[in-house]
């Protein structure tokens, strides 16, 4: 069993002491946001502060095998999310502040763990923001901020694996305020991010952005900002990567039965 705390709140660590964090939160009801056989995500309040907890109860060998057959690394517990949040937070990127982690057991199929994060307050997702009328200037500003955030995240060796715009949050829906990214339970951390994981992140983002009325000029602006090059130079240097991004966006559209714009054929 291991327990890590990343907080100066002594009341929290006393209320949820090392060794008991998992068992206490396992039986905390709270406001449940997602419940699966092996994971429960809920919001709870302690001493006036709101938190999110993800309780992992072990995925089992069968689920692990299914993931590996599909070439998907299985999510074994809360450790990956903790590592990603700490790495990004230390680099100055806005994420839910990681507060505590506890892991029980070494058997990967039966490992039990929990992560606690501070809840984001007064934020709007980019998916919801897209339903409102925003100016072209603000939309372009959002594209630039998205590209900057993801470029830094990838440069840190972190890939999200669920990089959809619904996971980006803006404080008060104001494009000048902090941009946060959430839901890192499938994230991976490496010294250097391989090409294929960049493609998967960027393709997922592109697919979700199309549903939010982002356009081809927005995509070209994103490419320019993400690469730090002109669009022409970026496509000469990384053409195969950006074509891979388009292929993944199209594949997701076909899988979801979502019509994609005709311009989504090449860049």
C-alpha positions in Angstrom: 0.0 0.0 0.0 1.2 3.5 -0.9 -0.3 6.9 -0.1 0.8 10.3 -1.5 -0.5 13.7 -0.4 0.0 16.9 -2.3 -1.7 19.3 0.0 -1.0 21.5 3.0 -4.5 21.0 4.3 -3.9 19.1 7.6 -7.6 18.7 8.2 -7.9 16.7 5.0 -5.0 14.4 5.8 -6.4 13.8 9.3 -9.9 13.1 8.0 -8.5 10.8 5.3 -5.4 9.3 6.9 -2.9 7.2 5.0 -4.0 3.6 4.8 -7.7 4.5 5.2 -8.1 6.9 2.2 -9.4 4.2 -0.2 -11.8 2.5 2.3 -13.3 5.8 3.4 -13.9 7.1 -0.1 -15.1 3.7 -1.3 -18.1 4.2 1.0 -18.6 7.9 0.4 -21.7 8.5 -1.7 -21.3 12.0 -3.0 -22.6 13.3 -6.3 -21.8 10.4 -8.7 -20.8 11.6 -12.2 -19.9 8.2 -13.7 -20.1 4.6 -12.4 -18.6 1.6 -14.1 -17.9 -1.9 -12.8 -14.3 -1.0 -12.1 -14.4 2.7 -11.5 -16.6 5.3 -9.8 -16.2 9.0 -10.2 -18.0 11.3 -7.8 -17.9 14.8 -6.3 -17.8 15.4 -2.5 -17.3 18.2 -0.1 -15.0 18.4 2.9 -14.8 21.5 5.1 -16.4 23.6 2.5 -14.0 22.6 -0.3 -15.3 20.5 -3.3 -13.4 17.6 -4.5 -13.6 14.9 -7.2 -12.6 11.3 -6.4 -12.1 8.4 -8.7 -12.2 5.0 -7.0 -10.7 2.1 -9.0 -11.6 -1.4 -7.8 -9.6 -3.5 -10.3 -10.3 -4.3 -13.9 -9.8 -8.1 -13.9 -7.7 -10.2 -16.2 -10.5 -10.6 -18.9 -10.8 -6.8 -19.3 -7.0 -6.5 -19.5 -6.9 -9.1 -22.2 -9.6 -7.4 -24.2 -7.7 -4.1 -24.1 -4.4 -5.7 -25.2 -6.1 -7.6 -28.1 -7.3 -4.2 -29.3 -3.8 -2.7 -28.8 -5.2 -0.4 -26.0 -3.2 -0.2 -22.8 -5.6 -1.0 -20.0 -6.3 1.5 -17.2 -5.2 -0.4 -14.1 -5.8 2.3 -11.5 -5.4 5.9 -10.5 -1.6 6.1 -10.7 -1.5 7.2 -14.4 -3.8 10.1 -13.8 -1.8 11.2 -10.7 1.5 11.1 -12.7 0.0 13.1 -15.6 -1.6 15.7 -13.3 1.6 16.2 -11.3 3.7 16.5 -14.4 1.4 19.1 -16.1 0.8 21.0 -12.9 4.6 21.3 -12.3 5.0 22.7 -15.8 2.4 25.4 -15.2 -0.5 23.9 -17.2 -4.0 24.2 -15.7 -5.4 20.9 -14.5 -7.5 19.9 -11.5 -5.1 20.1 -8.6 -4.1 16.5 -7.5 -4.6 16.2 -3.7 -4.1 12.5 -2.8 -3.4 9.1 -4.2 -3.6 5.7 -2.5 -2.9 2.3 -4.1 -3.5 -1.1 -2.6 -2.1 -4.4 -4.0 0.4 -5.3 -6.7 -1.7 -7.7 -8.8 -2.5 -5.5 -11.8 -5.9 -7.1 -12.4 -7.0 -6.6 -8.8 -5.2 -3.4 -7.8 -7.4 -1.0 -5.8 -6.7 2.7 -5.9 -8.2 6.2 -5.5 -7.2 9.7 -6.6 -8.6 12.9 -5.1 -8.6 16.2 -7.0 -9.9 19.7 -6.3 -13.1 20.3 -8.3 -13.1 23.0 -10.9 -15.6 25.7 -10.1 -17.5 28.1 -12.4 -16.2 26.7 -15.6 -17.8 26.1 -19.0 -16.7 23.3 -21.4 -15.7 24.2 -24.9 -18.4 21.9 -26.1 -21.0 24.0 -24.4 -19.4 27.2 -25.3 -19.6 26.2 -29.0 -23.4 26.3 -28.7 -23.3 30.0 -27.9 -22.5 32.8 -30.4 -18.9 33.7 -30.0 -17.1 36.2 -32.3 -14.6 35.0 -34.9 -11.9 36.7 -33.0 -12.7 34.8 -29.8 -12.9 31.6 -31.7 -9.5 32.1 -33.2 -8.1 32.9 -29.8 -9.5 29.6 -28.5 -7.9 27.7 -31.3 -4.5 29.3 -30.5 -4.9 28.5 -26.8 -5.8 24.9 -27.5 -2.8 24.5 -29.8 -0.5 26.0 -27.2 -1.8 23.8 -24.4 -1.6 20.6 -26.4 1.8 21.4 -27.8 3.2 21.9 -24.3 1.5 18.8 -23.0 2.9 16.6 -25.8 6.3 18.2 -25.4 6.2 17.0 -21.8 5.6 13.5 -23.0 2.0 13.3 -21.9 -0.8 12.0 -24.1 -4.4 12.2 -23.0 -6.2 9.4 -24.9 -9.6 11.1 -24.5 -8.7 14.5 -26.0 -12.1 15.9 -26.9 -13.2 19.5 -26.5 -15.7 18.5 -23.8 -12.8 17.9 -21.5 -11.5 21.5 -21.9 -13.0 24.0 -19.4 -12.9 27.8 -19.4 -13.4 29.8 -16.3 -16.7 31.6 -16.5 -16.7 30.8 -20.3 -14.3 33.7 -20.7 -11.7 33.2 -23.5 -9.2 35.4 -21.6 -9.4 33.2 -18.4 -7.6 30.0 -17.5 -8.1 27.0 -19.8 -8.2 23.7 -17.9 -8.0 20.1 -19.1 -9.7 17.3 -17.1 -10.2 13.5 -17.1 -6.7 12.1 -17.3 -7.5 8.5 -16.1 -6.3 7.0 -19.4 -3.3 9.4 -19.8 0.3 8.1 -20.4 3.6 9.7 -19.5 6.8 9.2 -21.3 10.2 10.9 -21.8 9.3 11.4 -25.5 5.8 11.1 -27.1 5.6 8.7 -30.0 4.1 9.8 -33.3 1.1 7.5 -33.1 -0.1 8.9 -29.8 0.1 12.4 -31.1 -2.0 11.4 -34.0 -4.6 9.8 -31.7 -4.9 12.8 -29.5 -5.0 15.3 -32.4 -7.4 13.2 -34.4 -9.8 12.9 -31.5 -9.7 16.6 -30.9 -10.3 17.4 -34.6 -13.3 15.1 -34.7 -14.9 16.7 -31.6 -14.1 20.2 -32.8 -15.9 19.7 -36.1 -19.1 19.0 -34.2 -18.5 22.4 -32.4 -18.5 24.3 -35.7 -14.7 24.7 -36.1 -13.6 25.1 -39.7 -10.8 24.5 -42.1 -9.2 27.9 -41.4 -9.3 27.0 -37.7 -7.5 23.8 -38.4 -4.8 25.5 -40.4 -4.4 28.1 -37.6 -4.1 25.1 -35.2 -1.4 23.4 -37.3 0.6 26.6 -37.5 0.5 27.2 -33.8 1.0 23.6 -32.7 4.0 23.2 -35.0 5.5 26.6 -34.6 6.0 26.8 -38.3 4.1 28.2 -41.3 1.3 25.8 -42.5 3.4 25.1 -45.6 6.5 24.2 -43.6 4.5 22.1 -41.1 2.9 20.1 -43.9 6.2 19.5 -45.6 7.9 18.4 -42.4 5.0 16.5 -40.8 2.6 15.7 -43.7 2.2 12.0 -42.7 1.3 13.0 -39.1 -1.4 15.5 -40.2 -2.8 13.0 -42.7 -2.9 10.5 -39.9 -4.9 13.0 -37.9 -7.4 13.5 -40.7 -7.7 9.7 -41.1 -8.5 9.3 -37.4 -11.1 12.1 -37.4 -12.8 10.5 -40.4 -12.6 7.0 -38.8 -14.3 8.4 -35.6 -16.9 10.1 -37.7 -17.7 6.8 -39.5 -17.8 4.9 -36.2 -20.2 7.4 -34.7 -22.3 7.8 -37.8 -21.5 11.6 -37.7 -21.4 13.4 -41.1 -18.1 15.2 -41.7 -17.5 18.2 -43.9 -16.4 17.7 -47.5 -13.2 19.6 -46.9 -12.0 17.0 -44.5 -10.1 15.1 -47.1 -6.6 16.6 -47.0 -4.7 19.6 -45.6 
